[in-house]
């Protein structure tokens, strides 16, 4: 076993995964899609409702709360 296994370079990993450097950096620097942003916002709202209920509400009650707020 090599001692430097935990110190792999990005370039080395990209080569092993057969991914181009330009493709990787395009992915890393890409803005999140509208769908991803929407899902992140919804996730925050779900967590907030769950916390406000003292972590009692489950999916059905959280869905009702989201529907009441127009989501």
Secondary structure, DSSP 4 states (H G I P E B T S, - for coil): --TTGGG--HHHHHHHHT--HHHHHHHHHPPPPHHHHHHHHHHHHHHHHHHHTTT---HHHHHHHHHHTT-
